């Protein structure tokens, strides 16, 4: 073939047929090893092969480009696969890496069994450019559908057969400057480095043209969009102040161009929609939204969101204003790395000045389009921002700012910019950008609402689960809570530890049947009821009966299991009652053995009419009690007995600490597949209180016993080596014993002192009425005792059981210096 640019023919002759040159192009890039590295959507439409199936495959298996590919297959190797013949173009045999060193072109007809399942042959025109220079890309291939040219333009078979692909110097064609400027649009979704290198070599090797005869050459002009006014040439729309020879748009082609431009933008929006919203994670969604526009639609994209949206809080209240803080949450661009980092850092929070286009978009909720940012405008914008110079970054660029809205409320906005060498944003781009932002806003709002709901669920669950102290009187406690894998992350599982009079501790685990907000709300009510009744020293079986009555009064759907245990560290005894819950595990310190405690099962809370029984178990110092909900041991499709056996085995495993012991159990049982329910785990090491740390006395109901009580306490504290606690202890014991002598009805008053990490004082009498803190005037002789106790004690309280009451207070033990 002869090189088209060397023909001695009048340039542009046959321009009346330029409609044939305005065609949809397929773009392929082949690397130096002959594998496809870029496969445009146009190639997919032409050959019916998806990008995922093409990239990385040998190009020779996919493209009928004879003589251009390394290791190009021979026609004989694929019988009846395609028939190919070269049109006019270069026919030089110098080669580079097995392929032609010059641009080549040709025409191929593919048989129906290869690419056209409908039975019609595919007629393909192609151009191939070898690529030199840095990088892995070795060949650019452009292809077009000759059948479509014939059908859409109404050519007869003879005219269609004469169309051949060729090359010409772009300066020989009409509107050469416009052709050169628009050439990068042939290469969508490519970075500036690769596209710039390809464009320079295309211009050097020859502009692709369609040749109708030896003298008629029409430049290949891909769909560029819609002229601004009917009848206006492309060169006039692009450069109205310059005298340029235009590429004429033939009559009747405007509607085709508009259709193609709209279709191209719809395809872009469709691809963006499928690429964003793959995750409900807010951060991942922000990155997807920002990256979707670069580089196909813009060269720079920056996303800014209101603080309430980014924090996953409720819906932003009211429209934004000058005081609204925006966070720059992500930036994507195809400039050189690091160019934007210092001036527009990700994570920066600030309010946008009023006299800026960003503020205008934010408060109006409408796109703002600036076709070119002049130096004067760039200076004015930069002047509104302190300590940064935006002028080098935005001058000469095309700027489009689109709001991110949901339910007609502005969540933020996106800043889009194109480089000066790229076509400026126009009205159609404004519409496309607004639609992109609308879809992005919806996806972001979905992620925001999901984040907000997760935060609400976590806050609700955390507020309902107690902050358990790791050290109670005579025992150490460790807990774990794992939310279920079901949607919502909240449920009705709970645990609790409650301080009781007499250095005792109540250990509770419960599980409301069901999942979600209703179960969590019910759990909160039941937990509060348990705490109230436990503080009143309600025996375990009676407590569960009262809880059952409460659940049935609240509604028919209130069903829950509960295990309630009271540990007395002085007696070394557990008192337990069970309401349909799985049994606890007791690990003996003496030999390390573990066992499921055999307790009367009872019926779940809310069933009604079932008696609850109390069991007593003797324990030794160092024994461990393990209570959990069924989510830890019960897995769909497995016997719960297997889970209970695994719980016993893992609970008996030695551990350095209580937390390590809990982790061992979780690791052993949580790896079992199929767990969806919540898990509540409570472990208590029952240390006990030695007899030498407990002192008890009986006092007579006589005012003369008050000095004796002070003396007994002083002697005991000195024997324990706590002289710093004597003065306060004497004062408080004197006040409480005086009240018991004054208001008691029997001759016996009990006084007990227990030493743990604090000092616990208990005074018991036979008057069941609880004491009340009174307001004493300046001339009153009484009413100040409990105020003194409240002021000086770390904690204090009173409880009534049977026909007696106990007033207790705790005193902090300070270390001796």
Secondary structure in CASP SS format (residue, H / E / C, confidence):
PFRMAT SS
TARGET T0000
AUTHOR 0000-0000-0000
METHOD secondary structure of the structure
MODEL  1
X C 1.00
X C 1.00
X C 1.00
X H 1.00
X H 1.00
X H 1.00
X C 1.00
X C 1.00
X C 1.00
X C 1.00
X C 1.00
X C 1.00
X C 1.00
X C 1.00
X H 1.00
X H 1.00
X H 1.00
X H 1.00
X H 1.00
X H 1.00
X H 1.00
X C 1.00
X C 1.00
X C 1.00
X C 1.00
X E 1.00
X E 1.00
X E 1.00
X E 1.00
X E 1.00
X E 1.00
X C 1.00
X C 1.00
X C 1.00
X E 1.00
X E 1.00
X E 1.00
X E 1.00
X E 1.00
X C 1.00
X H 1.00
X H 1.00
X H 1.00
X H 1.00
X H 1.00
X H 1.00
X H 1.00
X C 1.00
X C 1.00
X C 1.00
X H 1.00
X H 1.00
X H 1.00
X H 1.00
X C 1.00
X C 1.00
X C 1.00
X E 1.00
X H 1.00
X H 1.00
X H 1.00
X C 1.00
X C 1.00
X C 1.00
X C 1.00
X C 1.00
X C 1.00
X C 1.00
X C 1.00
X C 1.00
X C 1.00
X C 1.00
X C 1.00
X C 1.00
X H 1.00
X H 1.00
X H 1.00
X C 1.00
X C 1.00
X C 1.00
X C 1.00
X E 1.00
X E 1.00
X E 1.00
X E 1.00
X C 1.00
X C 1.00
X C 1.00
X C 1.00
X C 1.00
X C 1.00
X C 1.00
X C 1.00
X C 1.00
X E 1.00
X E 1.00
X C 1.00
X C 1.00
X E 1.00
X E 1.00
X C 1.00
X C 1.00
X C 1.00
X E 1.00
X E 1.00
X E 1.00
X E 1.00
X E 1.00
X E 1.00
X E 1.00
X C 1.00
X H 1.00
X H 1.00
X H 1.00
X H 1.00
X C 1.00
X C 1.00
X C 1.00
X C 1.00
X C 1.00
X C 1.00
X E 1.00
X E 1.00
X E 1.00
X E 1.00
X E 1.00
X E 1.00
X E 1.00
X E 1.00
X E 1.00
X C 1.00
X C 1.00
X C 1.00
X C 1.00
X C 1.00
X C 1.00
X E 1.00
X E 1.00
X E 1.00
X E 1.00
X E 1.00
X E 1.00
X E 1.00
X E 1.00
X E 1.00
X H 1.00
X H 1.00
X H 1.00
X H 1.00
X H 1.00
X H 1.00
X H 1.00
X H 1.00
X C 1.00
X C 1.00
X C 1.00
X H 1.00
X H 1.00
X H 1.00
X H 1.00
X H 1.00
X H 1.00
X C 1.00
X E 1.00
X E 1.00
X E 1.00
X E 1.00
X E 1.00
X C 1.00
X H 1.00
X H 1.00
X H 1.00
X C 1.00
X C 1.00
X C 1.00
X H 1.00
X H 1.00
X H 1.00
X H 1.00
X H 1.00
X H 1.00
X H 1.00
X H 1.00
X H 1.00
X H 1.00
X H 1.00
X C 1.00
X C 1.00
X C 1.00
X C 1.00
X C 1.00
X H 1.00
X H 1.00
X H 1.00
X H 1.00
X H 1.00
X H 1.00
X H 1.00
X H 1.00
X H 1.00
X H 1.00
X H 1.00
X H 1.00
X H 1.00
X H 1.00
X C 1.00
X E 1.00
X E 1.00
X E 1.00
X E 1.00
X E 1.00
X C 1.00
X C 1.00
X C 1.00
X C 1.00
X C 1.00
X E 1.00
X E 1.00
X E 1.00
X C 1.00
X C 1.00
X C 1.00
X C 1.00
X C 1.00
X C 1.00
X C 1.00
X C 1.00
X C 1.00
X C 1.00
X C 1.00
X C 1.00
X C 1.00
X C 1.00
X H 1.00
X H 1.00
X H 1.00
X H 1.00
X H 1.00
X C 1.00
X C 1.00
X C 1.00
X C 1.00
X C 1.00
X C 1.00
X C 1.00
X C 1.00
X C 1.00
X C 1.00
X C 1.00
X C 1.00
X C 1.00
X C 1.00
X H 1.00
X H 1.00
X H 1.00
X H 1.00
X H 1.00
X H 1.00
X H 1.00
X H 1.00
X H 1.00
X H 1.00
X H 1.00
X H 1.00
X H 1.00
X H 1.00
X H 1.00
X H 1.00
X H 1.00
X H 1.00
X H 1.00
X H 1.00
X H 1.00
X H 1.00
X H 1.00
X C 1.00
X C 1.00
X C 1.00
X C 1.00
X C 1.00
X C 1.00
X H 1.00
X H 1.00
X H 1.00
X H 1.00
X H 1.00
X H 1.00
X H 1.00
X H 1.00
X H 1.00
X H 1.00
X C 1.00
X C 1.00
X E 1.00
X C 1.00
X C 1.00
X C 1.00
X E 1.00
X C 1.00
X E 1.00
X E 1.00
X E 1.00
X E 1.00
X E 1.00
X E 1.00
X E 1.00
X H 1.00
X H 1.00
X H 1.00
X H 1.00
X C 1.00
X C 1.00
X C 1.00
X C 1.00
X C 1.00
X C 1.00
X C 1.00
X C 1.00
X C 1.00
X C 1.00
X C 1.00
X C 1.00
X C 1.00
X C 1.00
X C 1.00
X E 1.00
X E 1.00
X E 1.00
X E 1.00
X E 1.00
X E 1.00
X E 1.00
X E 1.00
X C 1.00
X C 1.00
X C 1.00
X C 1.00
X C 1.00
X C 1.00
X C 1.00
X C 1.00
X C 1.00
X C 1.00
X C 1.00
X C 1.00
X C 1.00
X C 1.00
X C 1.00
X E 1.00
X E 1.00
X C 1.00
X C 1.00
X C 1.00
X C 1.00
X C 1.00
X C 1.00
X H 1.00
X H 1.00
X H 1.00
X H 1.00
X H 1.00
X H 1.00
X H 1.00
X H 1.00
X C 1.00
X C 1.00
X C 1.00
X E 1.00
X E 1.00
X E 1.00
X C 1.00
X C 1.00
X C 1.00
X C 1.00
X H 1.00
X H 1.00
X H 1.00
X H 1.00
X H 1.00
X H 1.00
X H 1.00
X H 1.00
X H 1.00
X C 1.00
X C 1.00
X C 1.00
X C 1.00
X C 1.00
X C 1.00
X C 1.00
X H 1.00
X H 1.00
X H 1.00
X H 1.00
X C 1.00
X C 1.00
X C 1.00
X E 1.00
X E 1.00
X E 1.00
X E 1.00
X E 1.00
X E 1.00
X E 1.00
X E 1.00
X E 1.00
X C 1.00
X C 1.00
X E 1.00
X E 1.00
X E 1.00
X E 1.00
X E 1.00
X E 1.00
X E 1.00
X E 1.00
X E 1.00
X E 1.00
X C 1.00
X C 1.00
X C 1.00
X C 1.00
X C 1.00
X C 1.00
X C 1.00
X C 1.00
X H 1.00
X H 1.00
X H 1.00
X H 1.00
X H 1.00
X H 1.00
X H 1.00
X H 1.00
X H 1.00
X H 1.00
X H 1.00
X H 1.00
X H 1.00
X H 1.00
X H 1.00
X H 1.00
X H 1.00
X H 1.00
X H 1.00
X H 1.00
X H 1.00
X H 1.00
X H 1.00
X H 1.00
X H 1.00
X H 1.00
X H 1.00
X H 1.00
X H 1.00
X H 1.00
X H 1.00
X H 1.00
X H 1.00
X H 1.00
X H 1.00
X H 1.00
X H 1.00
X H 1.00
X C 1.00
X C 1.00
X C 1.00
X C 1.00
X C 1.00
X C 1.00
X E 1.00
X E 1.00
X C 1.00
X C 1.00
X E 1.00
X E 1.00
X E 1.00
X E 1.00
X E 1.00
X E 1.00
X E 1.00
X E 1.00
X C 1.00
X C 1.00
X C 1.00
X C 1.00
X C 1.00
X C 1.00
X C 1.00
X C 1.00
X E 1.00
X E 1.00
X E 1.00
X E 1.00
X E 1.00
X E 1.00
X E 1.00
X E 1.00
X E 1.00
X E 1.00
X C 1.00
X C 1.00
X C 1.00
X E 1.00
X E 1.00
X E 1.00
X E 1.00
X E 1.00
X E 1.00
X E 1.00
X E 1.00
X E 1.00
X E 1.00
X E 1.00
X E 1.00
X C 1.00
X H 1.00
X H 1.00
X H 1.00
X H 1.00
X H 1.00
X H 1.00
X H 1.00
X H 1.00
X H 1.00
X H 1.00
X H 1.00
X H 1.00
X H 1.00
X H 1.00
X H 1.00
X H 1.00
X H 1.00
X H 1.00
X H 1.00
X C 1.00
X C 1.00
X C 1.00
X C 1.00
X H 1.00
X H 1.00
X H 1.00
X H 1.00
X H 1.00
X H 1.00
X H 1.00
X H 1.00
X H 1.00
X H 1.00
X H 1.00
X H 1.00
X H 1.00
X H 1.00
X H 1.00
X C 1.00
X C 1.00
X C 1.00
X C 1.00
X C 1.00
X E 1.00
X E 1.00
X E 1.00
X E 1.00
X E 1.00
X E 1.00
X E 1.00
X E 1.00
X E 1.00
X C 1.00
X C 1.00
X C 1.00
X C 1.00
X E 1.00
X E 1.00
X E 1.00
X E 1.00
X E 1.00
X E 1.00
X E 1.00
X C 1.00
X C 1.00
X C 1.00
X C 1.00
X C 1.00
X E 1.00
X E 1.00
X E 1.00
X C 1.00
X C 1.00
X C 1.00
X C 1.00
X C 1.00
X C 1.00
X E 1.00
X E 1.00
X E 1.00
X C 1.00
X C 1.00
X C 1.00
X C 1.00
X C 1.00
X C 1.00
X C 1.00
X C 1.00
X E 1.00
X C 1.00
X C 1.00
X C 1.00
X C 1.00
X C 1.00
X C 1.00
X C 1.00
X C 1.00
X E 1.00
X E 1.00
X E 1.00
X E 1.00
X E 1.00
X C 1.00
X C 1.00
X C 1.00
X C 1.00
X E 1.00
X E 1.00
X E 1.00
X E 1.00
X E 1.00
X E 1.00
X C 1.00
X C 1.00
X C 1.00
X C 1.00
X C 1.00
X C 1.00
X C 1.00
X C 1.00
X C 1.00
X C 1.00
X C 1.00
X H 1.00
X H 1.00
X H 1.00
X H 1.00
X H 1.00
X H 1.00
X H 1.00
X H 1.00
X H 1.00
X H 1.00
X H 1.00
X H 1.00
X C 1.00
X C 1.00
X C 1.00
X C 1.00
X C 1.00
X C 1.00
X H 1.00
X H 1.00
X H 1.00
X H 1.00
X H 1.00
X H 1.00
X H 1.00
X H 1.00
X H 1.00
X H 1.00
X H 1.00
X H 1.00
X H 1.00
X C 1.00
X C 1.00
X C 1.00
X C 1.00
X C 1.00
X C 1.00
X C 1.00
X C 1.00
X E 1.00
X E 1.00
X E 1.00
X E 1.00
X E 1.00
X E 1.00
X E 1.00
X E 1.00
X C 1.00
X C 1.00
X C 1.00
X C 1.00
X H 1.00
X H 1.00
X H 1.00
X E 1.00
X E 1.00
X E 1.00
X E 1.00
X E 1.00
X E 1.00
X E 1.00
X C 1.00
X C 1.00
X C 1.00
X C 1.00
X H 1.00
X H 1.00
X H 1.00
X H 1.00
X H 1.00
X H 1.00
X H 1.00
X H 1.00
X H 1.00
X H 1.00
X H 1.00
X H 1.00
X H 1.00
X H 1.00
X H 1.00
X C 1.00
X C 1.00
X C 1.00
X H 1.00
X H 1.00
X H 1.00
X H 1.00
X H 1.00
X H 1.00
X H 1.00
X H 1.00
X H 1.00
X H 1.00
X H 1.00
X H 1.00
X H 1.00
X H 1.00
X H 1.00
X H 1.00
X H 1.00
X H 1.00
X H 1.00
X H 1.00
X H 1.00
X C 1.00
X C 1.00
X C 1.00
X C 1.00
X E 1.00
X E 1.00
X E 1.00
X E 1.00
X E 1.00
X E 1.00
X E 1.00
X E 1.00
X C 1.00
X C 1.00
X E 1.00
X E 1.00
X E 1.00
X E 1.00
X E 1.00
X E 1.00
X E 1.00
X E 1.00
X C 1.00
X C 1.00
X C 1.00
X C 1.00
X C 1.00
X C 1.00
X C 1.00
X C 1.00
X C 1.00
X C 1.00
X C 1.00
X C 1.00
X C 1.00
X C 1.00
X C 1.00
X C 1.00
X C 1.00
X C 1.00
X C 1.00
X H 1.00
X H 1.00
X H 1.00
X H 1.00
X H 1.00
X H 1.00
X H 1.00
X H 1.00
X C 1.00
X C 1.00
X E 1.00
X E 1.00
X E 1.00
X E 1.00
X E 1.00
X E 1.00
X E 1.00
X C 1.00
X C 1.00
X E 1.00
X E 1.00
X E 1.00
X E 1.00
X E 1.00
X E 1.00
X E 1.00
X E 1.00
X E 1.00
X C 1.00
X C 1.00
X C 1.00
X C 1.00
X C 1.00
END
